[in-house]
Amino acid sequence: MVGDLQTAALVTSEGTIDWWCAPRFDSPSVFASILDPERGGHCRFAADLTEQSGATTRQLYLADTAVLVNRFLAPGGVGEVVDFMTPVEGAGPVDRHRIVRVARVVRGSLPFTFSCRPRFDYGRAPHTLSRSDDRSAVLHGPGTDLHVQATAPVVLTADGDDVMARFTLGMGQVAAVVLTSVPSGEPAAGPPSLDDVTRELESCWAFWLSWLRSSTYRGRWRDMVNRSAITLKLLTYAPTGAPIAAATMGLPEQIGGERNWDYRYTWIRDASLSVRALIDLGFEAEAHAFRRWLRDRIEAGGTGTGNPLQIMYRVDGDPQLTEQVLDHLAGYMGSAPVRAGNAAADQVQLDIYGEAADALAQGHDMGAVRGWKAIRAVLDWLADNWDRPDEGIWETRGGQKDFTYSRLMTWVAFDRGIRLATTFSRPADVDRWAEVRDAAFEQIVERGWNEERQAFVQHYESDVLDASLLLMPRVGFLDPRDPAWLSTLDAMDRELVSDSLVYRYDPTASPDGLRGSEGTFNLCSFLYVEALARSGRLQQARYAFDKMLTYANHVGLFAEEIGPSGEQLGNFPQAFTHLALIAAAMALDEQLDRAESRPESGAGTGGGPGRA
């Protein structure tokens, strides 16, 4: 993934941009061949290796940056294509976005091919081509123009309404192609020069190195934690501070299945947990920006459900996310339907109030008086509405239930609300909030606990386990060494864990209204590591964590799930996964440091690899 903090593109290891939406993450796609190789559109820039027997490719990030390099190693030479987008910071939304692609050869010589085949509006809209010279072209879509500008020796030729080029570079030679999306009729910048492109690359590189210096992480897994932090930053819409759940839509949770959702929006839950991860790493500015966005949503109201908060919004705060099926797209590896928008926005998920309150409680300021009044009104509403069924954290489409996790986060909402009112001396009905908090606690331990399973369960009418409850110790509901928690963890070990990978729940035991199955859930696998670490099972935790890291792709990115053959499933890259990786690494570091400071206590034991 490369991005400019307002949109992002995915680049394959063969040099193809197969996903890009502009001008925002949640705009219609310009390239979407990841969802349909024929109709989706793409931009390919790569060495032509068809005549190079034994050629290989490699893809990597320049260390601690979002600058991506595709390397082509062949008998005839060694070359590379560098892809980047310069971050747009300190400004509101912009309608001009640039992807810069730079090719060079460092040994021998290599032929290169370039092709740009946009398919605007998810492949539904035709486009036309206009050219002013042999190094500039404009592909005109509905409301958006895509300018293609190249340096020598690239010569662009028409390929129908698309453009392409073939050229050869010798050792030390460099060529660049710049893609710029603008509103229809607007000009792009002047023709690029190699000096300008070099300065822009250096500026992008310096931005990421400078940004990462704010990180306070000095632990054992710095490379992976840094990559996860950069990924969370890339998935945050800078003008509002709103993090999206993932850069893509429609990537399946089961190949050929129907669990194909649009994740290019801001979930209150995901974003609130991202704030915790960023604060733990020292990125206060990003956390503050999201809290401001969250307060604005609380003040604005106007949700589709009529409740104070909606579970997700567009990055600008718009609550309208109408879901549609794009039945002209084949789907990733034939996985249809492809959905744009998300009907789950209309669901009732009461846990979001706990995550929101927890995010607000992470800050050192309460904000404006008006903001506090809005927060207080939300908690007063929750005091009247907390004890009712909802769809739960996993957005099941199988009917509302009394989900234990939702009640857990009710407890969190009032615990944090009381803390905020007390810390900042704000007026609130603290006595009533305390009554609800205590009632939620009693209900969870009485009805959420299954005596036969010796575990907390998914909802009150079920004995099904649910990995969302791995958050119980982290939010402070239970001590991580409480016997009730340890027995719950043991039950999850037996039923939800497969070779250190963790399923959310068993959909065959708890039908969720959808056909098919899914992979293990990466968020839960990292929450499991954190829970093991805090419960004193350090060997087991470290083994599970190190093994989990092997499931990242070749540049350290994770999707939502891991499939039966170790493949990435679901939308990509997934913020939930990367924030949980950060939390797991920090918890492991903390517990390992404690164990190493007092080895005589035996704190480093507690279950070896065999248990993972």
C-alpha positions as CSV (number, residue, x, y, z in Angstrom):
1,M,0.0,0.0,0.0
2,V,1.1,3.5,-0.8
3,G,-1.0,6.6,0.2
4,D,-1.1,10.3,0.8
5,L,-3.3,10.3,3.9
6,Q,-6.5,11.0,1.9
7,T,-6.5,8.0,-0.4
8,A,-4.4,4.8,-0.9
9,A,-3.4,2.5,-3.7
10,L,-2.4,-1.2,-3.7
11,V,0.6,-2.4,-5.8
12,T,1.2,-6.0,-6.6
13,S,4.7,-7.5,-6.5
14,E,4.6,-7.5,-10.4
15,G,4.2,-3.7,-10.5
16,T,0.5,-3.5,-11.1
17,I,-1.7,-1.0,-9.3
18,D,-4.9,-3.0,-8.9
19,W,-6.8,-0.8,-6.5
20,W,-7.1,3.0,-6.2
21,C,-10.0,5.2,-5.3
22,A,-9.9,9.0,-5.8
23,P,-10.2,11.6,-4.4
24,R,-10.9,9.8,-1.1
25,F,-10.7,6.3,0.4
26,D,-14.4,5.8,0.0
27,S,-14.7,7.3,-3.5
28,P,-15.5,5.1,-6.5
29,S,-12.5,3.3,-7.9
30,V,-10.2,4.3,-10.7
31,F,-8.4,0.9,-10.7
32,A,-10.1,-2.2,-9.3
33,S,-8.6,-5.2,-11.1
34,I,-8.2,-6.9,-7.7
35,L,-12.0,-7.3,-7.9
36,D,-12.2,-8.1,-11.6
37,P,-9.2,-8.4,-13.9
38,E,-11.2,-7.7,-17.0
39,R,-13.5,-4.9,-15.9
40,G,-11.8,-3.3,-12.9
41,G,-8.9,-1.4,-14.5
42,H,-5.2,-1.3,-13.6
43,C,-1.9,0.5,-14.1
44,R,1.1,-1.7,-14.7
45,F,4.7,-0.4,-14.7
46,A,7.3,-3.2,-14.7
47,A,10.3,-4.7,-16.4
48,D,9.4,-7.0,-19.2
49,L,10.7,-10.4,-18.1
50,T,9.1,-12.5,-20.8
51,E,12.4,-13.2,-22.5
52,Q,14.4,-13.4,-19.3
53,S,14.7,-17.1,-18.2
54,G,15.1,-17.4,-14.4
55,A,14.0,-13.8,-13.7
56,T,12.6,-13.1,-10.2
57,T,10.8,-10.2,-8.6
58,R,11.1,-8.8,-5.1
59,Q,8.9,-6.2,-3.3
60,L,9.9,-4.2,-0.2
61,Y,9.4,-0.9,1.6
62,L,12.3,1.4,2.2
63,A,12.8,1.0,5.9
64,D,10.4,2.9,8.2
65,T,8.7,4.6,5.2
66,A,5.7,4.1,2.9
67,V,7.9,4.2,-0.1
68,L,7.5,1.0,-2.0
69,V,10.1,-0.7,-4.3
70,N,9.5,-3.5,-6.8
71,R,12.8,-5.0,-7.9
72,F,13.3,-7.1,-11.1
73,L,16.3,-9.4,-11.1
74,A,17.1,-11.0,-14.5
75,P,20.1,-12.3,-16.4
76,G,20.0,-9.2,-18.5
77,G,20.0,-6.7,-15.7
78,V,18.6,-5.6,-12.3
79,G,16.0,-2.8,-12.2
80,E,13.3,-1.5,-10.0
81,V,10.2,0.6,-9.9
82,V,9.7,2.9,-6.9
83,D,6.1,3.9,-6.0
84,F,5.0,6.6,-3.6
85,M,2.4,9.2,-2.9
86,T,3.5,12.4,-1.1
87,P,1.5,12.9,2.1
88,V,-1.0,15.7,2.2
89,E,-0.9,17.1,5.7
90,G,-2.0,20.4,7.3
91,A,-4.8,21.0,4.7
92,G,-8.4,20.2,4.2
93,P,-9.7,17.7,1.6
94,V,-8.0,18.1,-1.7
95,D,-9.2,16.9,-5.1
96,R,-5.8,16.4,-6.7
97,H,-3.8,13.2,-5.9
98,R,-0.6,11.9,-7.4
99,I,1.0,8.5,-7.7
100,V,4.6,8.7,-8.7
101,R,6.2,5.7,-10.4
102,V,10.0,5.8,-11.0
103,A,11.9,3.1,-12.9
104,R,15.6,2.7,-13.0
105,V,18.2,0.1,-13.9
106,V,21.3,-0.5,-11.7
107,R,22.9,-3.3,-13.6
108,G,22.8,-4.3,-17.3
109,S,19.8,-3.2,-19.2
110,L,16.1,-4.1,-19.1
111,P,13.0,-3.5,-21.3
112,F,10.0,-2.0,-19.5
113,T,6.3,-1.9,-20.2
114,F,3.8,0.6,-19.0
115,S,0.0,0.4,-19.4
116,C,-2.7,2.6,-17.9
117,R,-6.2,1.2,-18.2
118,P,-8.5,3.1,-15.7
119,R,-12.1,2.0,-15.3
120,F,-13.9,4.8,-13.6
121,D,-16.8,4.4,-11.1
122,Y,-16.1,0.8,-10.2
123,G,-15.8,-0.1,-13.9
124,R,-19.3,1.2,-14.7
125,A,-18.3,4.4,-16.6
126,P,-16.6,4.7,-20.0
127,H,-13.8,7.2,-20.6
128,T,-12.2,9.0,-23.4
129,L,-8.6,9.8,-24.3
130,S,-6.9,13.0,-25.3
131,R,-3.2,13.7,-25.9
132,S,-1.2,16.9,-26.3
133,D,2.2,15.3,-27.0
134,D,3.9,11.9,-26.8
135,R,4.6,12.1,-23.1
136,S,1.2,13.4,-21.8
137,A,-2.3,12.0,-22.0
138,V,-5.6,12.6,-20.2
139,L,-8.1,9.9,-19.6
140,H,-11.5,11.6,-19.1
141,G,-13.9,9.9,-16.7
142,P,-17.2,11.1,-15.2
143,G,-16.3,14.0,-13.0
144,T,-12.6,12.9,-12.8
145,D,-9.7,13.2,-15.2
146,L,-6.6,11.1,-14.9
147,H,-3.5,12.8,-16.3
148,V,-0.6,10.5,-17.3
149,Q,2.7,12.4,-17.6
150,A,6.1,10.8,-18.4
151,T,9.8,11.6,-18.7
152,A,12.1,10.5,-21.5
153,P,12.6,7.9,-22.8
154,V,8.9,7.0,-22.2
155,V,6.7,7.5,-25.3
156,L,3.0,7.1,-24.6
157,T,0.9,5.5,-27.4
158,A,-2.8,5.1,-27.6
159,D,-4.3,1.7,-27.0
160,G,-7.9,2.3,-27.7
161,D,-8.9,4.8,-25.0
162,D,-6.0,3.7,-22.8
163,V,-2.3,4.4,-23.0
164,M,0.8,2.2,-23.0
165,A,4.6,2.5,-23.6
166,R,7.5,0.2,-24.2
167,F,11.1,1.3,-23.7
168,T,14.5,0.1,-22.5
169,L,16.7,1.5,-19.8
170,G,20.4,0.9,-19.4
171,M,22.5,1.0,-16.3
172,G,22.1,4.2,-14.4
173,Q,19.1,5.4,-16.5
174,V,15.9,6.6,-14.9
175,A,12.4,7.2,-16.1
176,A,9.3,8.4,-14.3
177,V,5.5,8.3,-14.9
178,V,3.2,10.4,-12.8
179,L,-0.6,9.7,-12.5
180,T,-2.6,12.7,-11.3
181,S,-6.4,12.6,-10.6
182,V,-8.2,15.9,-10.8
183,P,-11.8,17.2,-11.3
184,S,-12.8,17.1,-14.9
185,G,-11.4,19.9,-16.9
186,E,-8.7,21.0,-14.5
187,P,-5.1,20.9,-15.6
188,A,-2.4,18.8,-14.0
189,A,0.9,20.3,-12.9
190,G,3.5,20.9,-15.6
191,P,5.5,18.1,-17.1
192,P,7.6,16.2,-14.5
193,S,11.3,16.4,-14.6
194,L,13.6,13.8,-13.0
195,D,15.0,16.5,-10.7
196,D,11.4,17.3,-9.5
197,V,10.6,13.7,-9.0
198,T,13.8,13.0,-7.1
199,R,13.1,16.0,-4.7
200,E,9.5,14.7,-4.2
201,L,10.7,11.2,-3.4
202,E,13.2,12.6,-0.9
203,S,10.5,14.7,0.7
204,C,8.2,11.7,1.0
205,W,11.0,9.6,2.5
206,A,11.9,12.4,5.0
207,F,8.2,12.8,6.0
208,W,7.9,9.2,7.2
209,L,11.2,9.1,8.9
210,S,10.4,12.3,10.8
211,W,6.9,11.1,11.7
212,L,8.1,7.9,13.1
213,R,10.6,9.6,15.3
214,S,7.6,10.5,17.6
215,S,7.2,6.8,18.4
216,T,8.3,5.9,21.9
217,Y,8.4,2.2,21.2
218,R,11.8,0.7,21.9
219,G,10.8,-3.0,22.3
220,R,11.8,-6.3,20.7
221,W,9.7,-6.1,17.6
222,R,10.5,-2.6,16.3
223,D,10.3,-3.4,12.6
224,M,6.8,-4.9,12.8
225,V,5.5,-2.3,15.2
226,N,6.8,0.5,13.1
227,R,5.2,-1.0,10.0
228,S,1.9,-1.3,11.8
229,A,2.1,2.3,13.0
230,I,2.8,3.5,9.4
231,T,-0.1,1.4,8.2
232,L,-2.5,2.9,10.7
233,K,-1.3,6.4,9.7
234,L,-1.9,5.5,6.0
235,L,-5.4,4.4,6.8
236,T,-6.3,7.7,8.5
237,Y,-8.1,10.5,6.6
238,A,-5.9,13.5,7.6
239,P,-8.5,16.3,7.0
240,T,-10.8,14.9,9.8
241,G,-8.5,12.5,11.7
242,A,-10.9,9.6,11.0
243,P,-9.2,6.1,10.6
244,I,-10.8,3.7,8.1
245,A,-11.1,0.0,8.8
246,A,-9.3,-1.1,5.7
247,A,-8.3,0.3,2.3
248,T,-10.5,-2.0,0.2
249,M,-14.0,-3.3,-0.3
250,G,-15.3,-6.7,-1.4
251,L,-12.3,-8.9,-0.5
252,P,-13.8,-12.1,0.7
253,E,-13.6,-13.8,4.1
254,Q,-14.0,-17.1,2.3
255,I,-12.9,-17.6,-1.3
256,G,-16.1,-18.0,-3.3
257,G,-18.3,-17.0,-0.3
258,E,-20.7,-14.1,0.3
259,R,-18.9,-12.4,3.3
260,N,-17.6,-9.6,1.2
261,W,-18.0,-6.2,2.8
262,D,-16.9,-2.6,2.2
263,Y,-14.5,-1.5,4.9
264,R,-13.5,2.0,3.6
265,Y,-15.4,3.7,6.5
266,T,-14.7,4.8,10.0
267,W,-16.1,2.4,12.6
268,I,-16.4,3.9,16.1
269,R,-15.1,0.7,17.5
270,D,-12.0,0.2,15.3
271,A,-11.1,3.8,15.4
272,S,-11.3,4.1,19.1
273,L,-9.1,1.1,19.6
274,S,-6.7,2.6,17.1
275,V,-6.5,5.7,19.3
276,R,-5.3,3.5,22.2
277,A,-2.6,2.0,20.1
278,L,-1.4,5.3,18.8
279,I,-1.3,6.9,22.3
280,D,0.6,3.9,23.6
281,L,3.2,4.6,20.9
282,G,3.3,8.3,21.6
283,F,1.4,9.7,18.6
284,E,-0.8,12.2,20.5
285,A,-1.7,14.4,17.6
286,E,-3.4,11.6,15.7
287,A,-5.3,10.5,18.8
288,H,-6.4,14.1,19.5
289,A,-7.6,14.5,15.9
290,F,-9.8,11.4,16.2
291,R,-11.2,12.4,19.6
292,R,-12.2,15.8,18.0
293,W,-13.9,13.9,15.1
294,L,-15.7,11.7,17.6
295,R,-16.9,14.6,19.7
296,D,-18.2,16.2,16.5
297,R,-20.2,13.0,15.7
298,I,-21.7,13.0,19.2
299,E,-22.7,16.6,18.9
300,A,-24.1,16.2,15.3
301,G,-26.5,13.3,16.0
302,G,-28.6,12.7,13.0
303,T,-28.0,9.0,12.7
304,G,-30.0,6.6,10.6
305,T,-30.9,4.6,13.7
306,G,-32.0,7.6,15.7
307,N,-29.5,6.6,18.4
308,P,-26.8,9.1,19.5
309,L,-24.1,7.3,17.6
310,Q,-24.0,5.2,14.5
311,I,-21.6,2.3,14.3
312,M,-19.8,3.7,11.3
313,Y,-19.5,6.8,9.2
314,R,-17.9,8.1,6.1
315,V,-14.5,9.8,6.7
316,D,-16.1,13.2,6.6
317,G,-18.7,12.2,9.2
318,D,-21.6,11.6,6.8
319,P,-23.8,8.8,8.3
320,Q,-25.3,7.7,4.9
321,L,-23.6,4.4,3.7
322,T,-26.2,2.9,1.4
323,E,-25.2,-0.6,0.4
324,Q,-25.4,-1.7,-3.3
325,V,-24.3,-4.8,-5.1
326,L,-21.9,-4.3,-8.0
327,D,-23.1,-7.3,-10.0
328,H,-21.0,-6.4,-13.1
329,L,-17.8,-7.2,-11.1
330,A,-16.7,-10.9,-10.8
331,G,-15.2,-10.4,-7.4
332,Y,-11.8,-11.5,-6.0
333,M,-11.2,-15.0,-7.4
334,G,-14.9,-15.2,-8.3
335,S,-16.1,-14.2,-4.8
336,A,-19.4,-12.4,-5.4
337,P,-21.4,-10.4,-4.6
338,V,-19.2,-7.3,-4.5
339,R,-20.7,-4.7,-2.2
340,A,-20.1,-0.9,-2.1
341,G,-21.5,0.8,1.0
342,N,-22.4,-1.0,4.1
343,A,-25.9,-1.8,5.4
344,A,-24.5,-2.7,8.8
345,A,-24.4,1.1,9.4
346,D,-28.1,0.8,10.4
347,Q,-27.4,-1.9,13.0
348,V,-27.6,-1.3,16.8
349,Q,-24.3,-2.2,18.4
350,L,-24.3,-0.9,22.0
351,D,-20.7,-1.7,22.6
352,I,-19.6,1.3,20.6
353,Y,-20.5,3.6,23.5
354,G,-17.9,1.9,25.7
355,E,-15.2,2.1,23.1
356,A,-16.0,5.8,22.4
357,A,-15.9,6.6,26.1
358,D,-12.6,4.8,26.5
359,A,-11.1,6.7,23.6
360,L,-12.2,10.0,25.1
361,A,-10.8,9.0,28.5
362,Q,-7.4,8.5,27.0
363,G,-6.9,12.3,26.5
364,H,-5.6,14.9,28.9
365,D,-8.4,17.4,28.1
366,M,-12.1,17.2,28.0
367,G,-12.6,19.8,25.2
368,A,-15.3,22.4,25.0
369,V,-18.2,22.6,27.5
370,R,-20.6,21.9,24.6
371,G,-18.7,18.7,23.9
372,W,-19.1,17.5,27.5
373,K,-22.8,18.2,27.4
374,A,-23.1,16.0,24.3
375,I,-21.2,13.2,25.9
376,R,-23.2,13.5,29.1
377,A,-26.4,13.3,27.0
378,V,-25.1,10.1,25.3
379,L,-24.5,8.4,28.6
380,D,-27.8,9.5,30.0
381,W,-29.4,7.9,26.9
382,L,-27.4,4.8,27.3
383,A,-28.5,4.5,31.0
384,D,-32.1,4.1,29.6
385,N,-31.2,1.8,26.7
386,W,-28.2,-0.4,27.7
387,D,-30.2,-3.5,28.7
388,R,-31.6,-4.5,25.3
389,P,-30.5,-6.9,22.6
390,D,-28.3,-5.7,19.7
391,E,-26.4,-7.1,16.7
392,G,-23.1,-7.2,18.6
393,I,-19.5,-6.5,17.7
394,W,-19.4,-9.0,14.8
395,E,-22.3,-7.3,13.0
396,T,-24.2,-10.6,12.6
397,R,-27.2,-10.7,10.4
398,G,-28.9,-13.4,12.3
399,G,-31.0,-11.3,14.7
400,Q,-30.4,-9.3,17.9
401,K,-29.1,-11.0,21.1
402,D,-28.1,-10.1,24.6
403,F,-24.4,-10.1,23.8
404,T,-22.0,-10.3,26.7
405,Y,-19.4,-8.1,24.9
406,S,-22.0,-5.4,24.5
407,R,-22.8,-5.5,28.3
408,L,-19.0,-5.5,29.0
409,M,-18.6,-2.3,27.0
410,T,-21.6,-0.8,28.8
411,W,-19.6,-1.3,32.0
412,V,-16.7,0.5,30.3
413,A,-18.8,3.4,29.1
414,F,-20.0,4.3,32.6
415,D,-16.7,3.5,34.3
416,R,-14.9,5.9,31.9
417,G,-17.8,8.4,32.1
418,I,-17.6,8.6,35.8
419,R,-13.8,8.9,35.6
420,L,-14.1,11.8,33.1
421,A,-16.8,13.6,35.2
422,T,-14.7,13.3,38.3
423,T,-11.3,14.1,36.8
424,F,-12.5,17.2,35.1
425,S,-15.2,18.2,37.7
426,R,-18.0,18.1,35.1
427,P,-21.7,18.1,36.1
428,A,-23.2,14.6,35.6
429,D,-25.7,12.2,37.3
430,V,-22.8,10.2,38.6
431,D,-24.9,8.2,41.1
432,R,-27.2,7.0,38.3
433,W,-24.2,6.1,36.1
434,A,-22.7,4.1,38.9
435,E,-25.9,2.2,39.4
436,V,-26.0,1.2,35.7
437,R,-22.3,0.3,35.8
438,D,-22.8,-2.0,38.8
439,A,-25.9,-3.5,37.3
440,A,-24.0,-4.3,34.1
441,F,-21.3,-5.9,36.1
442,E,-23.7,-8.1,38.1
443,Q,-25.5,-9.1,34.9
444,I,-22.3,-10.2,33.2
445,V,-21.1,-12.3,36.0
446,E,-24.5,-13.9,36.6
447,R,-25.9,-14.3,33.1
448,G,-22.7,-14.1,30.9
449,W,-21.0,-16.8,32.9
450,N,-21.7,-20.4,31.9
451,E,-21.1,-22.7,34.9
452,E,-20.9,-25.8,32.8
453,R,-18.4,-24.3,30.4
454,Q,-16.6,-22.5,33.2
455,A,-16.3,-19.5,30.9
456,F,-17.9,-16.3,29.9
457,V,-19.9,-16.9,26.7
458,Q,-21.1,-15.0,23.6
459,H,-24.6,-14.1,24.7
460,Y,-27.0,-15.0,27.6
461,E,-29.0,-17.7,25.7
462,S,-25.9,-19.5,24.5
463,D,-23.0,-21.6,25.6
464,V,-20.9,-20.5,22.6
465,L,-17.5,-18.9,23.2
466,D,-16.6,-15.5,21.7
467,A,-13.0,-14.2,21.3
468,S,-14.2,-10.6,21.7
469,L,-14.2,-11.3,25.4
470,L,-10.4,-11.5,25.2
471,L,-10.6,-7.8,25.9
472,M,-12.0,-8.3,29.4
473,P,-8.7,-7.9,31.2
474,R,-7.5,-5.1,29.0
475,V,-10.5,-2.9,29.8
476,G,-10.1,-3.6,33.5
477,F,-13.2,-5.7,34.0
478,L,-11.3,-8.6,35.4
479,D,-7.8,-9.1,36.7
480,P,-5.8,-11.1,34.1
481,R,-5.1,-13.8,36.7
482,D,-8.6,-14.0,38.1
483,P,-9.6,-17.7,38.2
484,A,-12.8,-17.0,36.2
485,W,-10.8,-15.4,33.5
486,L,-8.1,-18.1,33.4
487,S,-10.8,-20.8,33.0
488,T,-12.4,-18.7,30.2
489,L,-9.0,-18.5,28.5
490,D,-8.5,-22.3,28.9
491,A,-11.9,-22.9,27.3
492,M,-11.0,-20.6,24.3
493,D,-7.7,-22.5,24.1
494,R,-9.6,-25.7,23.6
495,E,-12.3,-24.5,21.2
496,L,-11.3,-21.3,19.3
497,V,-7.5,-21.7,19.0
498,S,-6.0,-23.6,16.1
499,D,-2.2,-23.7,16.2
500,S,-2.1,-20.2,17.9
501,L,-4.6,-18.8,15.4
502,V,-8.0,-17.8,16.8
503,Y,-11.5,-17.9,15.4
504,R,-14.0,-15.2,16.4
505,Y,-16.6,-17.8,17.3
506,D,-18.1,-21.0,15.8
507,P,-20.7,-19.9,13.3
508,T,-22.1,-23.5,13.1
509,A,-22.9,-23.3,16.8
510,S,-24.1,-19.7,16.7
511,P,-25.6,-19.0,13.3
512,D,-24.9,-15.5,12.1
513,G,-27.4,-15.3,9.2
514,L,-24.8,-15.9,6.5
515,R,-23.7,-18.9,4.4
516,G,-20.3,-20.3,4.4
517,S,-17.4,-20.1,6.8
518,E,-14.4,-17.8,7.4
519,G,-10.8,-18.0,8.5
520,T,-9.2,-17.3,11.8
521,F,-9.5,-13.6,12.8
522,N,-6.2,-11.8,13.1
523,L,-7.5,-9.3,15.6
524,C,-8.4,-12.1,17.9
525,S,-5.1,-13.9,17.4
526,F,-3.2,-10.9,18.6
527,L,-5.7,-10.2,21.5
528,Y,-5.0,-13.8,22.5
529,V,-1.3,-13.1,22.6
530,E,-1.9,-10.1,24.8
531,A,-4.3,-12.0,27.1
532,L,-1.7,-14.9,27.5
533,A,1.0,-12.4,28.3
534,R,-1.0,-10.6,30.9
535,S,-2.1,-13.9,32.4
536,G,1.5,-14.9,33.0
537,R,1.7,-17.5,30.2
538,L,4.7,-15.8,28.7
539,Q,6.3,-18.7,26.8
540,Q,3.0,-19.6,25.2
541,A,2.4,-15.9,24.4
542,R,5.7,-15.3,22.8
543,Y,5.5,-18.5,20.8
544,A,2.0,-17.6,19.5
545,F,3.2,-14.0,18.7
546,D,6.3,-15.1,16.8
547,K,4.3,-17.6,14.8
548,M,1.5,-15.1,14.1
549,L,4.1,-12.7,12.5
550,T,4.9,-15.4,9.9
551,Y,1.5,-14.9,8.4
552,A,2.1,-11.3,7.4
553,N,2.7,-10.8,3.7
554,H,6.1,-10.2,2.3
555,V,6.1,-6.4,3.3
556,G,4.7,-6.9,6.8
557,L,1.0,-6.3,6.1
558,F,-2.0,-8.2,7.3
559,A,-5.6,-8.6,6.0
560,E,-8.5,-9.4,8.3
561,E,-8.2,-13.2,8.5
562,I,-6.0,-16.1,7.7
563,G,-7.4,-18.9,5.6
564,P,-6.9,-22.7,5.9
565,S,-3.7,-22.7,3.8
566,G,-2.3,-19.6,5.5
567,E,-3.5,-17.2,2.9
568,Q,-4.7,-13.7,3.6
569,L,-8.5,-13.3,3.6
570,G,-10.8,-10.3,3.9
571,N,-10.1,-6.6,3.3
572,F,-6.6,-5.4,3.2
573,P,-4.7,-4.0,5.0
574,Q,-6.8,-4.2,8.1
575,A,-6.4,-1.6,10.8
576,F,-7.9,-3.9,13.5
577,T,-5.1,-6.4,12.9
578,H,-2.3,-3.8,13.0
579,L,-3.5,-2.1,16.1
580,A,-3.8,-5.4,17.9
581,L,-0.3,-6.4,16.8
582,I,1.0,-3.2,18.5
583,A,-1.0,-3.9,21.7
584,A,0.3,-7.5,21.8
585,A,3.9,-6.5,21.2
586,M,3.8,-3.9,24.0
587,A,2.1,-6.2,26.4
588,L,4.7,-8.9,25.7
589,D,7.5,-6.4,26.1
590,E,6.1,-5.2,29.4
591,Q,5.7,-8.7,30.8
592,L,9.0,-10.0,29.5
593,D,10.8,-7.1,31.0
594,R,9.2,-7.8,34.4
595,A,10.1,-11.4,34.2
596,E,13.7,-10.7,33.2
597,S,14.1,-8.3,36.1
598,R,13.1,-11.0,38.7
599,P,14.0,-14.4,37.2
600,E,13.8,-16.1,40.5
601,S,10.0,-15.7,40.5
602,G,9.6,-18.1,37.6
603,A,7.5,-15.5,35.8
604,G,8.7,-16.6,32.4
605,T,7.0,-20.0,32.5
606,G,3.4,-21.0,32.1
607,G,2.8,-23.1,29.0
608,G,5.2,-23.8,26.2
609,P,4.9,-24.2,22.5
610,G,2.9,-27.3,22.8
611,R,-0.1,-25.4,24.2
612,A,-0.1,-22.9,21.4
